Amino acid sequence: MGALPFVHSAESPVKRSLLSALLLVAVALAPPSPALGAPADPVHVDVDVRAGLAPVATGALGVNHAIWDSQLGTPAVSDLLKDAGVQMLRYPGGSYADIYHWRDHTAPGGYVAPGTDFDTFMAGARRTGAEPMIIANYGTGTAQEAADWVRYANITKGYGARFWTIGNENYGNGHYGSEWEADNHADKSPKEYAANVVAYSQAMKAVDPSIKVGAVLTMPGNWPDGIVGTGDTGTWNAEVLTRAGAAIDFVDVHWYPGGSSAAETLTKSSHIQDAVHLLRQQISRYAGQNADRIQISMTETNVDVGRNTQPGALFLADVYSGLLAQGVFTVHWWNVHNGLGTVSTVAGQTDYNDFGLLSSGNCNADNTVCQPPLNTPFAPYYALKLMGAFAHPGDRFVSAGTGDPLVASHAVRRPNGDLAVLLINKDPDNARTVALNYHGFTPAAGAPAVTTYTNGADGLTTATTGSATGQTIPPYGISLVTLHSANSGALLPAVGRPTATTTDRTATISWPSAGSGLKYEVYSAGSQLGETTSTSLTVRNLEPGKRYTINVVARDNSGRTSAASPPLTFTTGTPADAPCTVKLRDTNDWGNGYVGSIDITNNTGAPVTNWTLTFAWPRSWQSLGSGWNATWTADGRTVRVTSENALAAGATTNVGYVGNYSGPNVLPEVFTLNGKVCTTA
């Protein structure tokens, strides 16, 4: 994302959302007062410690620093970030990275604030206790310049900077029509970017082989995902991964989900699981051998409505948790400071339309509206502080689900067996009473410790309140419930990562032995699929073309259990010998819609007349625009394609459609022809 400089003055410009067209703390002792008007029926939240998700990495909680921010690295800011639990800091700041030259600390065409050079940044990072994420200049720099920076940082100064990305949002260089990112290369294609990523990586790792190098990709479901540029053979992600996959250690994506209202924006967290899944599919498909070693970082995210009021706070807590639970190793808020924008009132609070965590303390041009004093925390800062109390390095996220779209829930299991549950109420007007149900965990007796952040508060409140099974979450509130286990015995070591071989209806799941005399239980989505004393289990009666996430838990003769294994996600296939075969191709994509081409083959020895092909959109944000070569009808998420033309034995016919989407575009995988499941080619 592009960035305009923060200057502590009345004329400070604000970072613009360049992709939107396409897409300290005071701790009180009293509990929050429950709001009136809470719905009578409680919201049921199921927490299942047997359904393990991703572990929390050491640099999980991040934020962006920028060279145009005059407060970068100051003791006051570093201490605030430390108090919030920030573990990683990104430098030198968004699009400025592609014009920044570290050696002379200049950014031609941009503003560089005094006292923001690399050494000052590193001093601030060390005071914060955070490790750096450094952006090497791709747009106007060279591989040699990047390698020299690595040498200075890690050889000369001994900073031990591990993570380095090559550029920032480089797909915004004009290749796809929109241009905000500096790029002096004559060739703006992903092919050229990939070639330079390889050159940068080789030069930088020749200086320090221990560093991790990241390449810029786009988040699935966000522009320019799905678009094939002029002269390209694939999308940006496909081209970069195919050509540079062997040279990188992680991919770096940004996510500004947009939304015309706070309510709409707060639904976007539902996209996370599919977006990360699709990104991992792309990495696996295109990045070559050992592609599963490539990690994912999310180094910019923010909202369009309520940036520094409660919607921003709710979004931060929900999205950081959702991304980390899916294995993204670090998530970064844009930005520490940014500056005054168009002022409005959101949920009863003044919103300065400021991307920053902390106030810039500036005023508008005629001084009629001013922000709070410099470095006053905004609401997202307190949400980040609550995240620091929630997700500790070494914890593992576990499943926490709710059926109420206005209540989000996340949970982590600590190494000592304790459980922390984060509850987010997206209703601005009503409290929510939550009934907590636990699977594989028994909470200790007594009221738990609860830390809450409420709309308009200037700090977190902590109290012993409610019960392990019942809590009331204030309107637009976030509550962290920390629970001790009633079982004092230590957990058994977790089982190693499972693997699976699948058909359309079965999966044989295997895992490393965790010791002798153990029984293993296999779970998916809260249901036990089976148990065995062996190290493999064949699960039957699965659904074709469905995505499953599996965990294995060990149990000894005394009843002690292990933590859940790392998750295994797989998708079952379709029948190999079906009477029909369907091949779906996305032949033209423009970022929120695409042309789908479907080949239907009759595998039988007799013609099929009056046929109906049926499939379902995998997600609610997908819909049918139009179709051809048959009669197309849609009923909710079910699509039917009918024809009176006979499909001869062994023959293939083609039908097509325009599909619309406003989130990650998960293509349909299961098709039936006259009620029979087809093989998917």
C-alpha positions as CSV (number, residue, x, y, z in Angstrom):
1,M,0.0,0.0,0.0
2,G,1.2,3.5,-0.7
3,A,2.0,5.9,2.0
4,L,2.2,9.7,2.4
5,P,4.4,11.1,5.1
6,F,3.4,11.6,8.7
7,V,4.7,15.0,9.9
8,H,3.7,16.3,13.4
9,S,2.0,19.5,12.1
10,A,-1.4,20.8,11.1
11,E,-0.7,20.0,7.5
12,S,0.1,16.3,8.0
13,P,-1.4,14.3,5.0
14,V,-3.0,10.9,5.6
15,K,-2.1,7.6,4.0
16,R,-4.6,7.0,1.2
17,S,-6.2,3.6,0.6
18,L,-4.8,3.1,-2.9
19,L,-6.3,-0.3,-3.3
20,S,-9.8,0.6,-2.1
21,A,-10.9,1.3,-5.7
22,L,-10.0,-2.3,-6.3
23,L,-10.5,-3.4,-3.3
24,L,-1.0,4.0,28.7
25,V,-3.3,1.4,29.1
26,A,-5.1,1.8,32.3
27,V,-6.0,-1.4,34.2
28,A,-9.1,-1.0,36.4
29,L,-10.3,-3.4,39.0
30,A,-14.0,-3.2,38.4
31,P,-15.8,-5.4,35.8
32,P,-17.6,-3.7,32.9
33,S,-21.2,-3.0,33.5
34,P,-23.4,-5.2,31.4
35,A,-25.4,-3.3,28.8
36,L,-29.2,-3.3,28.7
37,G,-31.0,-4.8,25.8
38,A,-29.0,-8.1,25.5
39,P,-30.8,-10.8,23.6
40,A,-32.5,-13.3,25.9
41,D,-31.1,-16.4,24.3
42,P,-27.4,-17.0,25.0
43,V,-24.9,-17.4,22.2
44,H,-23.3,-20.9,22.4
45,V,-19.6,-21.0,21.9
46,D,-17.9,-24.4,21.5
47,V,-14.2,-24.6,22.3
48,D,-12.6,-27.8,21.3
49,V,-8.9,-28.3,22.4
50,R,-8.8,-31.6,20.4
51,A,-9.1,-29.5,17.3
52,G,-5.6,-27.9,17.2
53,L,-4.8,-25.1,14.7
54,A,-1.5,-23.3,14.2
55,P,1.0,-22.4,17.0
56,V,1.7,-18.8,17.8
57,A,5.1,-17.8,16.3
58,T,7.7,-15.7,18.1
59,G,7.0,-12.6,15.9
60,A,3.3,-13.0,15.6
61,L,2.1,-9.5,16.6
62,G,3.5,-6.9,14.3
63,V,3.0,-3.2,13.3
64,N,4.5,-0.9,10.6
65,H,7.0,1.8,11.2
66,A,7.7,4.4,8.5
67,I,10.6,6.8,7.8
68,W,8.2,9.7,7.3
69,D,7.0,9.3,11.0
70,S,9.0,11.7,13.2
71,Q,8.2,9.6,16.2
72,L,9.8,6.4,14.8
73,G,12.1,4.8,17.4
74,T,11.4,7.4,20.1
75,P,11.4,6.0,23.7
76,A,7.8,7.0,24.2
77,V,6.6,5.1,21.2
78,S,8.9,2.1,21.7
79,D,7.6,1.8,25.3
80,L,4.0,2.0,24.2
81,L,4.6,-0.7,21.6
82,K,6.4,-2.9,24.1
83,D,3.5,-2.5,26.5
84,A,1.1,-3.7,23.8
85,G,3.2,-6.8,23.3
86,V,4.5,-5.9,19.8
87,Q,6.9,-8.6,18.6
88,M,7.8,-7.5,15.1
89,L,8.3,-4.1,13.4
90,R,8.3,-3.5,9.7
91,Y,10.6,-0.9,8.1
92,P,11.0,1.5,6.2
93,G,7.2,1.8,5.5
94,G,5.0,0.5,2.7
95,S,5.5,2.0,-0.7
96,Y,8.3,4.2,0.6
97,A,10.4,1.0,0.7
98,D,10.6,1.1,-3.1
99,I,12.1,4.6,-3.2
100,Y,14.3,4.3,0.0
101,H,18.1,4.0,-0.1
102,W,19.3,2.9,3.3
103,R,22.9,3.9,3.0
104,D,22.3,7.7,2.7
105,H,18.8,7.5,4.2
106,T,17.0,9.2,1.3
107,A,13.7,8.6,-0.5
108,P,13.8,10.7,-3.7
109,G,10.3,12.1,-4.3
110,G,9.2,11.4,-0.7
111,Y,9.6,12.9,2.8
112,V,12.1,11.5,5.3
113,A,11.7,12.7,8.9
114,P,14.8,13.4,10.9
115,G,15.9,10.7,13.3
116,T,14.4,7.8,11.4
117,D,17.4,6.1,9.9
118,F,18.0,2.3,10.1
119,D,20.1,2.4,13.3
120,T,17.5,4.6,15.0
121,F,14.8,2.1,13.9
122,M,16.9,-0.8,15.3
123,A,17.4,0.9,18.6
124,G,13.7,1.4,18.9
125,A,13.0,-2.2,17.9
126,R,15.4,-3.4,20.6
127,R,13.8,-1.2,23.2
128,T,10.4,-2.6,22.1
129,G,11.7,-6.1,22.2
130,A,10.6,-6.7,18.6
131,E,12.5,-8.2,15.7
132,P,12.6,-6.4,12.4
133,M,10.9,-7.1,9.1
134,I,12.9,-5.2,6.5
135,I,11.8,-4.3,3.0
136,A,14.5,-4.2,0.4
137,N,14.1,-1.6,-2.3
138,Y,13.0,-3.4,-5.5
139,G,11.4,-0.4,-7.3
140,T,14.5,1.9,-7.5
141,G,17.2,-0.2,-5.9
142,T,19.4,-3.1,-6.8
143,A,20.3,-6.6,-5.5
144,Q,23.7,-5.2,-4.6
145,E,22.2,-2.5,-2.5
146,A,20.1,-5.0,-0.7
147,A,23.0,-7.3,-0.1
148,D,25.0,-4.4,1.3
149,W,22.2,-3.7,3.7
150,V,22.2,-7.3,4.9
151,R,26.0,-7.0,5.4
152,Y,25.7,-3.7,7.4
153,A,22.8,-5.0,9.5
154,N,24.0,-8.5,10.4
155,I,27.8,-8.5,9.8
156,T,28.9,-5.0,10.7
157,K,26.3,-4.2,13.4
158,G,25.3,-7.7,14.5
159,Y,21.5,-6.9,14.5
160,G,20.6,-10.4,13.5
161,A,17.8,-9.2,11.2
162,R,16.2,-12.4,9.9
163,F,13.3,-11.4,7.7
164,W,13.7,-9.4,4.4
165,T,11.0,-8.9,1.8
166,I,11.8,-7.8,-1.8
167,G,9.7,-4.7,-2.4
168,N,6.1,-3.7,-1.5
169,E,3.0,-4.3,-3.5
170,N,5.0,-4.5,-6.7
171,Y,1.9,-5.7,-8.7
172,G,0.9,-2.0,-8.3
173,N,3.5,-0.9,-10.8
174,G,1.1,-0.3,-13.7
175,H,1.3,-3.8,-15.2
176,Y,-2.4,-4.4,-14.5
177,G,-3.4,-0.8,-15.2
178,S,-3.2,0.8,-11.7
179,E,0.0,2.4,-10.7
180,W,1.1,3.5,-7.3
181,E,4.3,1.6,-6.7
182,A,7.7,2.9,-7.9
183,D,9.3,0.6,-10.4
184,N,12.2,1.7,-12.6
185,H,12.4,-1.7,-14.5
186,A,11.4,-1.4,-18.1
187,D,9.6,-4.7,-17.8
188,K,6.9,-4.5,-15.1
189,S,5.8,-8.1,-15.4
190,P,5.7,-10.7,-12.7
191,K,8.3,-12.6,-14.7
192,E,10.7,-9.7,-14.3
193,Y,9.9,-9.3,-10.6
194,A,10.5,-13.0,-10.1
195,A,13.9,-12.9,-11.9
196,N,14.9,-10.1,-9.6
197,V,13.7,-11.9,-6.5
198,V,16.0,-14.7,-7.4
199,A,18.9,-12.3,-8.0
200,Y,18.2,-10.4,-4.7
201,S,17.9,-13.6,-2.7
202,Q,21.2,-15.0,-4.0
203,A,23.1,-11.8,-3.4
204,M,21.6,-11.3,0.1
205,K,22.1,-14.9,1.2
206,A,25.6,-14.9,0.0
207,V,26.2,-12.4,2.7
208,D,24.2,-14.1,5.4
209,P,22.8,-17.5,4.6
210,S,20.6,-17.5,7.7
211,I,18.2,-14.8,6.6
212,K,14.7,-15.5,5.3
213,V,13.7,-13.8,2.1
214,G,10.1,-13.1,1.1
215,A,8.4,-12.3,-2.2
216,V,5.4,-10.1,-2.7
217,L,2.1,-11.9,-3.6
218,T,-1.5,-10.8,-3.6
219,M,-4.1,-12.2,-1.2
220,P,-6.6,-14.5,-2.9
221,G,-9.9,-12.7,-3.4
222,N,-8.1,-9.3,-3.7
223,W,-6.9,-7.5,-6.8
224,P,-5.1,-8.5,-8.9
225,D,-5.7,-12.1,-7.9
226,G,-7.0,-14.2,-10.8
227,I,-6.0,-11.6,-13.5
228,V,-3.5,-12.6,-16.2
229,G,-1.7,-9.6,-17.5
230,T,-0.8,-8.8,-21.1
231,G,2.1,-11.1,-22.2
232,D,1.9,-13.2,-19.1
233,T,1.3,-17.0,-19.0
234,G,-0.3,-16.9,-15.5
235,T,-1.4,-14.7,-12.7
236,W,1.0,-12.6,-10.6
237,N,1.1,-15.3,-7.9
238,A,1.5,-18.2,-10.3
239,E,4.3,-16.5,-12.3
240,V,6.3,-15.4,-9.2
241,L,6.0,-18.7,-7.4
242,T,6.8,-20.8,-10.5
243,R,10.0,-18.7,-11.3
244,A,11.2,-17.7,-7.8
245,G,9.7,-20.4,-5.5
246,A,13.0,-22.1,-4.9
247,A,14.7,-18.8,-3.9
248,I,12.3,-17.7,-1.2
249,D,11.3,-18.7,2.4
250,F,8.0,-16.9,2.7
251,V,5.4,-14.9,0.8
252,D,4.2,-11.5,1.9
253,V,0.6,-10.4,1.3
254,H,-1.6,-7.4,2.3
255,W,-5.3,-7.3,3.0
256,Y,-7.5,-4.2,3.0
257,P,-10.9,-5.9,2.7
258,G,-12.9,-2.7,2.3
259,G,-16.6,-2.4,3.1
260,S,-19.0,0.5,2.9
261,S,-20.0,0.2,6.5
262,A,-18.4,-1.0,9.8
263,A,-21.0,-3.9,9.8
264,E,-19.9,-5.0,6.4
265,T,-16.2,-4.8,7.1
266,L,-16.6,-6.8,10.3
267,T,-18.0,-9.8,8.2
268,K,-14.8,-10.0,6.2
269,S,-13.0,-12.1,8.7
270,S,-15.1,-15.0,7.3
271,H,-12.8,-14.9,4.2
272,I,-9.6,-15.7,6.0
273,Q,-9.7,-19.4,6.1
274,D,-10.5,-19.8,2.4
275,A,-8.0,-17.1,1.4
276,V,-5.1,-18.7,3.3
277,H,-6.1,-22.1,2.0
278,L,-6.1,-20.9,-1.6
279,L,-2.8,-19.2,-1.1
280,R,-1.3,-22.4,0.3
281,Q,-2.7,-24.2,-2.7
282,Q,-1.0,-21.8,-5.0
283,I,2.3,-22.2,-3.2
284,S,2.0,-26.0,-3.4
285,R,1.0,-26.0,-7.0
286,Y,3.6,-23.5,-8.4
287,A,6.6,-23.2,-6.0
288,G,8.2,-26.5,-6.8
289,Q,9.9,-29.1,-4.6
290,N,9.5,-28.6,-0.8
291,A,7.0,-25.9,-1.3
292,D,5.5,-26.6,2.1
293,R,8.6,-24.9,3.7
294,I,7.3,-21.5,2.4
295,Q,5.5,-19.5,5.1
296,I,3.1,-16.6,4.9
297,S,3.3,-13.2,6.4
298,M,0.6,-10.5,6.4
299,T,2.4,-7.2,6.8
300,E,-0.4,-4.7,6.2
301,T,-4.1,-4.7,7.1
302,N,-6.6,-2.1,8.3
303,V,-10.2,-1.0,7.7
304,D,-12.0,1.7,5.7
305,V,-14.7,2.6,8.3
306,G,-13.8,3.2,12.0
307,R,-10.1,3.1,11.6
308,N,-9.3,4.5,15.0
309,T,-12.5,3.7,16.8
310,Q,-14.1,0.5,17.9
311,P,-14.7,-1.2,14.5
312,G,-10.9,-1.0,13.9
313,A,-10.3,-2.6,17.3
314,L,-12.8,-5.4,16.7
315,F,-11.4,-6.0,13.3
316,L,-7.8,-6.1,14.6
317,A,-8.6,-8.7,17.3
318,D,-10.7,-10.9,15.0
319,V,-8.4,-10.7,12.0
320,Y,-5.1,-11.1,13.9
321,S,-6.6,-14.2,15.6
322,G,-8.0,-15.6,12.4
323,L,-4.8,-15.3,10.4
324,L,-2.5,-16.6,13.2
325,A,-4.9,-19.6,13.7
326,Q,-4.4,-20.4,10.0
327,G,-0.6,-20.4,10.3
328,V,0.3,-16.9,9.1
329,F,3.5,-16.4,11.1
330,T,3.2,-12.6,11.6
331,V,0.4,-10.0,11.2
332,H,1.1,-6.3,11.0
333,W,-1.2,-3.3,11.5
334,W,-0.8,-0.3,9.2
335,N,0.4,1.9,10.9
336,V,2.0,3.3,14.2
337,H,1.2,6.9,13.2
338,N,-0.5,8.3,10.1
339,G,-2.4,11.6,10.5
340,L,-5.8,13.2,10.5
341,G,-8.3,12.4,7.7
342,T,-12.0,13.1,7.3
343,V,-13.5,13.3,10.8
344,S,-16.8,11.5,11.5
345,T,-18.6,9.9,14.4
346,V,-18.6,6.1,14.6
347,A,-20.6,4.3,17.3
348,G,-20.7,7.4,19.4
349,Q,-17.0,8.1,19.2
350,T,-15.0,10.6,17.2
351,D,-13.1,8.9,14.4
352,Y,-10.2,10.8,12.8
353,N,-10.0,8.4,9.8
354,D,-6.4,7.7,10.9
355,F,-4.7,4.5,10.0
356,G,-2.4,4.9,13.1
357,L,-2.5,3.0,16.4
358,L,-1.4,6.3,18.1
359,S,-2.5,9.8,17.6
360,S,-0.4,12.1,15.4
361,G,-1.6,15.1,17.5
362,N,-2.2,17.2,14.4
363,C,-5.0,19.4,13.2
364,N,-6.8,20.1,9.9
365,A,-5.8,23.0,7.7
366,D,-7.9,25.7,9.6
367,N,-7.2,24.2,13.0
368,T,-11.0,23.7,13.6
369,V,-10.5,19.9,14.3
370,C,-7.5,18.5,16.2
371,Q,-6.6,15.0,17.2
372,P,-5.9,14.1,20.8
373,P,-2.4,14.8,22.1
374,L,0.5,13.1,20.3
375,N,0.9,9.4,21.0
376,T,-2.6,9.0,22.6
377,P,-3.6,5.4,21.9
378,F,-6.6,4.8,19.6
379,A,-8.9,1.9,20.0
380,P,-7.0,-0.5,17.8
381,Y,-4.0,-0.1,20.1
382,Y,-5.9,-1.4,23.0
383,A,-7.1,-4.4,20.9
384,L,-3.5,-5.1,20.0
385,K,-2.6,-4.9,23.7
386,L,-5.4,-7.4,24.4
387,M,-3.9,-9.7,21.7
388,G,-0.6,-9.5,23.5
389,A,-2.3,-10.8,26.6
390,F,-4.1,-13.5,24.6
391,A,-1.7,-15.1,22.1
392,H,1.7,-15.9,23.5
393,P,4.5,-17.4,21.5
394,G,4.4,-21.2,22.0
395,D,0.6,-21.3,22.5
396,R,-1.5,-23.2,20.0
397,F,-4.8,-22.0,18.6
398,V,-7.7,-24.4,19.0
399,S,-11.1,-24.5,17.5
400,A,-13.7,-22.0,18.9
401,G,-17.0,-21.7,17.0
402,T,-20.2,-19.8,17.4
403,G,-23.4,-19.8,15.4
404,D,-24.1,-16.0,15.9
405,P,-22.5,-13.9,13.1
406,L,-22.2,-11.0,15.5
407,V,-20.1,-12.9,18.0
408,A,-16.6,-14.1,17.0
409,S,-14.6,-16.5,19.2
410,H,-11.0,-17.6,19.2
411,A,-9.0,-19.7,21.7
412,V,-5.5,-20.8,22.5
413,R,-4.1,-23.6,24.6
414,R,-1.1,-22.7,26.6
415,P,1.8,-25.2,27.1
416,N,0.8,-25.6,30.8
417,G,-2.7,-26.7,29.8
418,D,-4.5,-23.4,30.5
419,L,-7.0,-22.1,28.0
420,A,-7.6,-18.5,26.9
421,V,-10.8,-17.6,25.0
422,L,-11.2,-14.3,23.1
423,L,-14.9,-13.2,22.6
424,I,-15.8,-10.4,20.2
425,N,-19.2,-8.7,20.1
426,K,-19.8,-7.0,16.8
427,D,-23.2,-5.7,17.8
428,P,-22.9,-1.9,18.6
429,D,-26.1,-1.8,20.5
430,N,-26.6,-5.0,22.5
431,A,-24.6,-7.0,24.9
432,R,-24.3,-10.7,24.3
433,T,-24.6,-13.4,26.9
434,V,-22.3,-16.3,26.0
435,A,-22.6,-19.9,27.1
436,L,-19.2,-21.6,26.8
437,N,-19.0,-25.3,26.1
438,Y,-15.7,-27.2,26.3
439,H,-14.6,-30.3,24.5
440,G,-11.5,-32.1,25.8
441,F,-11.0,-29.6,28.6
442,T,-12.5,-29.2,32.1
443,P,-12.1,-25.7,33.6
444,A,-11.1,-25.3,37.2
445,A,-13.8,-24.2,39.7
446,G,-14.2,-20.6,40.4
447,A,-14.7,-17.4,38.4
448,P,-12.1,-16.8,35.7
449,A,-10.0,-13.7,35.1
450,V,-11.6,-11.6,32.4
451,T,-9.9,-8.6,30.6
452,T,-12.3,-6.5,28.6
453,Y,-12.1,-3.5,26.2
454,T,-15.3,-1.6,25.6
455,N,-16.4,1.0,23.1
456,G,-14.9,4.4,24.0
457,A,-12.8,3.2,26.9
458,D,-9.3,4.6,27.4
459,G,-7.9,1.3,28.7
460,L,-8.5,-2.4,29.5
461,T,-10.4,-3.5,32.6
462,T,-9.5,-6.8,34.4
463,A,-11.6,-8.5,36.9
464,T,-12.6,-11.9,38.2
465,T,-16.2,-12.2,36.9
466,G,-18.8,-14.5,35.5
467,S,-18.1,-18.1,35.3
468,A,-16.1,-20.5,33.1
469,T,-19.4,-21.4,31.3
470,G,-21.1,-18.0,31.2
471,Q,-20.0,-14.5,30.3
472,T,-21.6,-11.2,29.2
473,I,-19.9,-9.3,26.4
474,P,-20.7,-5.6,26.3
475,P,-21.9,-4.0,23.0
476,Y,-18.9,-3.6,20.6
477,G,-16.8,-5.2,23.4
478,I,-13.9,-7.7,23.4
479,S,-13.3,-10.0,26.4
480,L,-10.4,-12.3,27.1
481,V,-11.4,-15.1,29.5
482,T,-8.4,-17.0,31.0
483,L,-9.1,-20.5,32.4
484,H,-7.1,-22.9,34.4
485,S,-7.5,-26.6,33.9
486,A,-9.2,-28.8,36.5
487,N,-6.7,-31.5,35.6
488,S,-3.4,-30.9,37.3
489,G,-1.4,-33.6,35.5
490,A,0.9,-32.5,32.7
491,L,-0.3,-33.0,29.1
492,L,1.3,-35.8,27.1
493,P,3.5,-34.5,24.2
494,A,1.6,-33.7,21.1
495,V,1.4,-36.3,18.3
496,G,3.4,-35.3,15.2
497,R,1.9,-34.0,12.1
498,P,-0.5,-36.5,10.3
499,T,-0.5,-37.4,6.6
500,A,-3.3,-38.8,4.5
501,T,-4.0,-40.7,1.3
502,T,-7.5,-40.1,0.0
503,T,-10.2,-41.3,-2.4
504,D,-13.6,-39.8,-3.0
505,R,-15.0,-41.3,0.2
506,T,-12.1,-42.6,2.3
507,A,-9.0,-41.2,3.9
508,T,-6.2,-43.3,5.4
509,I,-4.6,-41.1,8.1
510,S,-1.1,-41.9,9.5
511,W,1.0,-40.2,12.1
512,P,4.3,-40.8,13.9
513,S,4.3,-42.9,17.1
514,A,4.2,-40.9,20.3
515,G,5.3,-43.8,22.5
516,S,4.2,-47.2,23.6
517,G,0.9,-48.1,25.3
518,L,-1.0,-45.2,23.8
519,K,-4.4,-45.0,22.2
520,Y,-5.0,-42.5,19.4
521,E,-8.2,-40.6,18.8
522,V,-8.8,-38.9,15.4
523,Y,-11.1,-35.8,15.3
524,S,-12.5,-33.6,12.7
525,A,-14.7,-30.5,13.3
526,G,-15.5,-31.6,16.9
527,S,-16.5,-35.2,15.9
528,Q,-14.4,-38.3,16.7
529,L,-13.8,-40.2,13.5
530,G,-12.3,-43.2,15.2
531,E,-9.7,-44.5,17.6
532,T,-6.9,-47.0,17.4
533,T,-3.7,-48.3,19.1
534,S,-2.0,-48.3,15.7
535,T,-0.5,-45.2,14.0
536,S,-2.9,-45.2,11.2
537,L,-6.7,-45.2,10.7
538,T,-8.9,-45.5,7.6
539,V,-11.9,-43.2,7.8
540,R,-14.9,-44.1,5.5
541,N,-18.1,-42.6,4.4
542,L,-16.6,-39.2,3.7
543,E,-18.2,-36.7,1.2
544,P,-16.6,-36.4,-2.2
545,G,-14.9,-33.0,-2.9
546,K,-15.1,-31.8,0.7
547,R,-12.4,-30.2,2.7
548,Y,-11.6,-31.8,6.1
549,T,-9.2,-30.8,8.9
550,I,-7.9,-33.6,11.1
551,N,-6.2,-33.7,14.4
552,V,-4.9,-36.7,16.4
553,V,-4.9,-36.9,20.2
554,A,-3.0,-39.5,22.2
555,R,-4.3,-41.0,25.5
556,D,-2.5,-43.2,28.0
557,N,-3.8,-45.9,30.3
558,S,-4.4,-43.4,33.1
559,G,-6.6,-41.2,31.0
560,R,-4.0,-38.4,30.4
561,T,-4.3,-36.9,27.0
562,S,-1.9,-35.1,24.7
563,A,-2.3,-31.7,23.1
564,A,-3.8,-31.9,19.6
565,S,-1.5,-32.8,16.8
566,P,-0.7,-30.1,14.2
567,P,-3.7,-30.0,11.8
568,L,-3.9,-31.8,8.6
569,T,-6.2,-30.4,5.9
570,F,-7.1,-32.4,2.8
571,T,-9.9,-32.4,0.2
572,T,-11.5,-35.7,-0.8
573,G,-11.5,-36.5,-4.5
574,T,-14.3,-37.5,-6.9
575,P,-15.1,-41.1,-8.1
576,A,-12.5,-42.4,-10.5
577,D,-15.0,-44.5,-12.5
578,A,-18.0,-42.3,-12.6
579,P,-20.4,-42.3,-15.6
580,C,-19.5,-38.7,-16.3
581,T,-16.4,-36.5,-16.2
582,V,-16.5,-32.7,-15.6
583,K,-13.6,-30.3,-16.3
584,L,-14.1,-26.7,-15.0
585,R,-11.7,-24.0,-16.1
586,D,-11.5,-20.3,-15.1
587,T,-10.7,-18.9,-18.6
588,N,-10.9,-15.2,-17.9
589,D,-10.8,-13.4,-14.5
590,W,-11.1,-9.8,-13.6
591,G,-10.9,-9.8,-9.9
592,N,-14.5,-10.0,-8.9
593,G,-15.9,-12.2,-11.6
594,Y,-14.7,-14.7,-14.2
595,V,-15.8,-16.9,-17.2
596,G,-16.2,-20.5,-16.3
597,S,-15.9,-23.1,-19.0
598,I,-17.3,-26.6,-18.2
599,D,-16.6,-29.7,-20.3
600,I,-19.1,-32.5,-19.7
601,T,-18.1,-36.0,-20.9
602,N,-20.5,-39.0,-21.0
603,N,-18.4,-42.0,-20.0
604,T,-21.2,-44.6,-20.5
605,G,-22.0,-46.6,-23.6
606,A,-25.4,-45.1,-24.1
607,P,-26.6,-41.5,-24.8
608,V,-27.8,-39.3,-22.0
609,T,-30.9,-37.3,-22.9
610,N,-32.6,-34.5,-21.0
611,W,-29.6,-34.1,-18.8
612,T,-29.2,-31.9,-15.8
613,L,-25.8,-30.9,-14.4
614,T,-25.9,-29.7,-10.8
615,F,-23.3,-28.0,-8.6
616,A,-23.2,-25.7,-5.6
617,W,-21.3,-22.5,-5.0
618,P,-18.9,-23.3,-2.1
619,R,-19.3,-19.8,-0.5
620,S,-22.1,-17.4,0.0
621,W,-20.2,-14.5,-1.7
622,Q,-20.4,-16.4,-5.1
623,S,-23.2,-16.1,-7.6
624,L,-24.3,-16.8,-11.1
625,G,-24.2,-13.9,-13.6
626,S,-25.2,-15.6,-16.8
627,G,-24.8,-18.9,-18.7
628,W,-24.9,-20.3,-22.2
629,N,-25.2,-23.5,-24.3
630,A,-27.9,-24.7,-21.9
631,T,-30.6,-23.4,-19.6
632,W,-29.1,-22.0,-16.4
633,T,-31.0,-21.6,-13.1
634,A,-29.9,-20.7,-9.6
635,D,-31.7,-21.4,-6.3
636,G,-29.6,-20.0,-3.5
637,R,-26.2,-21.5,-3.8
638,T,-27.4,-24.4,-6.0
639,V,-26.9,-24.1,-9.8
640,R,-28.7,-26.3,-12.3
641,V,-27.7,-26.6,-16.0
642,T,-30.3,-28.4,-18.1
643,S,-30.5,-29.4,-21.8
644,E,-32.8,-31.4,-24.0
645,N,-30.0,-32.2,-26.4
646,A,-28.7,-35.8,-26.2
647,L,-25.1,-36.3,-25.0
648,A,-23.9,-39.3,-27.0
649,A,-21.9,-42.2,-25.6
650,G,-18.3,-41.0,-25.1
651,A,-19.1,-37.5,-26.3
652,T,-18.2,-34.2,-24.7
653,T,-20.2,-31.0,-24.7
654,N,-19.3,-27.5,-23.4
655,V,-21.3,-25.0,-21.4
656,G,-20.1,-21.7,-19.9
657,Y,-21.1,-19.1,-17.4
658,V,-20.1,-15.8,-15.8
659,G,-19.6,-16.2,-12.1
660,N,-19.4,-13.3,-9.6
661,Y,-17.5,-13.2,-6.3
662,S,-16.7,-10.8,-3.5
663,G,-14.3,-12.9,-1.5
664,P,-11.8,-15.8,-2.1
665,N,-13.0,-17.6,-5.3
666,V,-13.2,-21.2,-4.2
667,L,-14.2,-23.0,-7.4
668,P,-16.9,-25.7,-7.3
669,E,-15.4,-29.2,-7.0
670,V,-18.4,-31.6,-7.0
671,F,-20.8,-32.0,-10.0
672,T,-23.6,-34.4,-10.5
673,L,-25.1,-35.4,-13.9
674,N,-28.7,-36.6,-13.5
675,G,-28.0,-37.3,-9.9
676,K,-24.7,-39.2,-10.4
677,V,-21.5,-37.7,-9.0
678,C,-19.0,-37.1,-11.8
679,T,-15.3,-37.5,-11.9
680,T,-13.6,-34.1,-11.8
681,A,-10.7,-33.7,-14.2
